[in-house]
Amino acid sequence: MGRPKLTYIQRATRIDEFLVQLDAICEDDHKKISDYTQDELVEEAQYCLDKLTEDLNDDSFVDDAPYNKKQIRMLRKYIDDFS
């Protein structure tokens, strides 16, 4: 028997850039991550993905490219799995 699947909240917290964004949003909204619906987190993941993709195309972020590519892959998988 395999490991149990992670919830949309657990998976969100494993994506570093997404977690940073979620922490900021939670602070602004005075909420916990668990207060957001799956659809809301998928929407935020899409925003984070767009921002990272934009950064990847910006020459000033060349040193961050491998990290950003990994984060982008994780966000795409998250969006695919939960949308």
C-alpha positions as CSV (number, residue, x, y, z in Angstrom):
1,M,0.0,0.0,0.0
2,G,1.4,3.4,-1.0
3,R,1.6,6.6,1.0
4,P,-1.6,8.6,1.4
5,K,-2.1,11.5,-1.1
6,L,-1.3,14.9,0.2
7,T,-4.1,17.4,0.4
8,Y,-4.1,20.6,-1.6
9,I,-2.9,22.5,1.5
10,Q,-0.1,20.1,2.3
11,R,1.1,20.2,-1.3
12,A,1.0,24.0,-1.4
13,T,3.3,24.3,1.6
14,R,5.9,22.1,-0.2
15,I,6.4,24.7,-3.0
16,D,8.8,27.3,-1.6
17,E,7.9,30.3,-3.7
18,F,4.2,29.5,-3.4
19,L,4.5,29.3,0.4
20,V,6.2,32.7,0.5
21,Q,3.3,34.2,-1.5
22,L,0.7,32.4,0.6
23,D,2.3,33.6,3.9
24,A,2.1,37.2,2.6
25,I,-1.5,36.8,1.5
26,C,-2.5,35.2,4.9
27,E,-0.9,38.0,6.8
28,D,-2.7,40.6,4.6
29,D,-6.1,38.8,5.0
30,H,-5.6,37.8,8.6
31,K,-6.3,34.1,7.7
32,K,-4.6,30.8,7.8
33,I,-3.7,28.8,4.7
34,S,-6.4,26.3,5.7
35,D,-9.0,29.1,5.5
36,Y,-8.7,29.2,1.7
37,T,-10.5,26.9,-0.7
38,Q,-8.8,24.7,-3.2
39,D,-10.0,26.9,-6.0
40,E,-8.5,30.0,-4.3
41,L,-5.2,28.3,-3.9
42,V,-5.1,27.1,-7.5
43,E,-5.8,30.7,-8.6
44,E,-2.9,31.9,-6.4
45,A,-0.7,29.1,-7.7
46,Q,-1.4,30.3,-11.3
47,Y,-0.4,33.9,-10.3
48,C,2.8,32.6,-8.7
49,L,3.5,30.5,-11.8
50,D,3.0,33.6,-14.1
51,K,5.3,35.6,-11.9
52,L,8.1,33.0,-11.9
53,T,7.8,32.4,-15.6
54,E,8.2,36.2,-16.1
55,D,11.3,36.2,-13.9
56,L,12.7,33.3,-15.8
57,N,12.6,35.3,-19.0
58,D,14.3,38.3,-17.3
59,D,18.0,38.3,-17.8
60,S,18.6,39.9,-14.3
61,F,17.4,36.6,-12.7
62,V,19.8,34.2,-14.6
63,D,21.3,32.9,-11.4
64,D,17.9,31.8,-10.2
65,A,16.9,30.0,-13.4
66,P,17.5,26.4,-12.1
67,Y,15.6,27.1,-8.9
68,N,12.8,28.9,-10.8
69,K,12.4,26.1,-13.3
70,K,12.0,23.5,-10.5
71,Q,9.4,25.8,-8.8
72,I,7.6,26.2,-12.1
73,R,7.4,22.4,-12.6
74,M,6.0,22.0,-9.1
75,L,3.4,24.7,-9.6
76,R,2.3,23.3,-13.0
77,K,1.9,19.9,-11.4
78,Y,0.0,21.4,-8.5
79,I,-2.4,23.3,-10.8
80,D,-2.9,20.2,-13.0
81,D,-3.7,18.0,-10.0
82,F,-6.0,20.4,-8.2
83,S,-7.8,22.4,-10.9
